[in-house]
Amino acid sequence: MSDEFRIIPYQVRSAGTDVPPEEVQAAINSLAFQTTIDLNLLAAQPISPALFAAAFLIYFNALPKTLPGTAGVIWNNGGTLAQS
């Protein structure tokens, strides 16, 4: 399966020296443009509620199941979505 939402990272041309601000801005613009296109595609072709539920369940089950030590972290508190 190919990656439908592949984002191509900008290649910095500077070799071990400071990167010029215009090159950094070009990288940010490139990633923002690609992200905007992909989000617009996703919004134009929404997924079904069943597919969203399945994807969210995978995400939810991958969350930590014990209280994280860092404040503000999302975690699975015994089947309830919680924030530390």
C-alpha positions in Angstrom: 0.0 0.0 0.0 1.4 3.4 -0.9 1.4 6.3 1.5 -1.4 8.5 0.3 -0.4 11.4 2.5 3.4 11.3 2.0 5.0 14.6 2.9 8.4 15.1 1.3 10.8 16.8 3.6 12.7 19.8 2.4 16.4 19.1 1.9 18.7 21.6 3.6 21.6 22.4 1.3 23.9 23.9 3.9 26.8 21.6 4.9 27.8 22.2 8.5 27.2 25.9 8.5 24.3 28.2 9.5 21.3 27.8 7.3 20.2 31.1 5.7 16.8 32.3 7.0 15.3 32.3 3.5 16.2 28.5 3.2 14.5 27.8 6.6 11.5 29.8 5.5 11.4 27.8 2.2 11.4 24.6 4.2 8.5 25.8 6.4 6.5 27.0 3.4 7.1 23.6 1.6 5.8 21.6 4.6 2.9 23.9 5.2 1.9 23.7 1.6 2.0 19.9 1.5 0.1 19.7 4.8 -2.6 22.0 3.6 -3.1 20.0 0.5 -3.4 16.8 2.4 -5.7 18.2 5.0 -8.0 19.6 2.3 -8.0 16.2 0.6 -8.9 14.6 3.8 -11.7 17.1 4.5 -13.1 16.6 1.0 -13.2 12.8 1.4 -14.2 12.2 5.0 -14.0 8.8 6.5 -17.0 6.8 7.7 -17.9 6.9 11.4 -17.0 3.2 11.6 -13.5 3.7 10.2 -12.9 6.7 12.4 -14.0 4.7 15.5 -11.6 1.9 14.5 -8.7 4.3 14.0 -9.4 6.1 17.3 -9.6 2.7 19.1 -6.1 1.8 17.8 -4.8 5.2 19.0 -6.6 5.0 22.3 -5.2 1.5 23.1 -1.7 2.7 22.3 -1.8 5.4 24.9 0.0 4.9 28.2 -2.1 3.0 30.8 -0.4 4.4 33.8 -0.4 8.0 35.0 2.5 9.8 33.2 4.9 11.8 35.3 4.7 14.8 32.9 1.7 17.1 33.2 -0.6 17.5 30.2 0.0 14.1 28.7 -3.0 12.2 27.3 -3.4 8.7 28.7 -5.8 5.7 29.0 -7.2 5.9 32.5 -8.9 2.5 32.7 -10.9 3.0 29.6 -11.4 6.8 30.0 -9.4 9.4 28.0 -7.6 11.5 30.6 -5.0 14.2 30.8 -2.3 14.1 33.5 
